[in-house]
Amino acid sequence: MLALDEVTFSYSHRPPVFEHFSWNAARGQIWTVLGPSGCGKSTLLLLLAGLVHSQQGSVSISNRELVRPRPETSLILQEYGLLPWATIRENVALGLRIRAFYGPDGRHAPRGARVDRPNADARVEHWLQRLDIANVAGQTPVQVSGGQRQRAAIARALVLRPDLLLMDEPFAALDAPTRESLQTLTLSLCAEAGLTVVLVTHSIEEAAFVGQHILLLSEPPNVKAGAVENPHTANADYRASATYQATCTQLRQKLTS
């Protein structure tokens, strides 16, 4: 589904972040992206989101070269990206409201994806319930916890029924129990929807728990994609398994070698 083919990208007047870099991810796969600060993890997400463009090579999604952001892709940021003056319900509904304004033009919403108001309201309520934030739906982001804000950001992404979910350190600011429960919940929801997922993280433990495939980036320029296969069923018991501990050790060795 995702393909970077000989991509070279650099920010203005800076050395390349990626240089003739190629990487592929199949539909339905869950990838985590791990590497040191400044290695290009967030830049990779921006390339996949169509928010920046390579100077050479191409980025393709579903066999179509990416030339602008696509409506079937959802992006969740570390800072949540919630409107501070809007309620949790209004934030979750924001993408559907934008789609209703522009219509299913293939740019702001997938063609044929028109959703009437009753169906839109029902979808919002479904995800408020599914993410367990219906009880705070009338409050603004500042009035709820960090975990509830992150749940709202996830609900806002999933209500649009994307086929690709990009996540930039979505759980980094949360306490450990909240972070772990949201990791498990997110994996469950993505599996139910059959989503392709790319999640950027600084945490070896998170990469090993969430990622069925782990992309390792290094100090720029990144030339060759290093991948670790990590097939598992991500449930709470997996964290205590010898396989999980071995994967964490392997990743730690690769990052320090």
Secondary structure, DSSP 8 states (H G I E B T S, - for coil): -EEEEEEEE--TTS--SEEEEEEEE-TT-EEEEE--TTSSHHHHHHHHHTSS--SEEEEEETTEE-SS--TTEEEE-TT----TTS-HHHHHHHHHHHHHHH-S-SSSS-TT----HHHHHHHHHHHHHHTT-GGGTTS-GGGS-HHHHHHHHHHHHHTT--SEEEEESTTTTS-HHHHHHHHHHHHHHHHHHT-EEEEE-S-HHHHHHH-SEEEE--SSSB-S-EEEE-----SGGGGGSHHHHHHHHHHHHHHH-
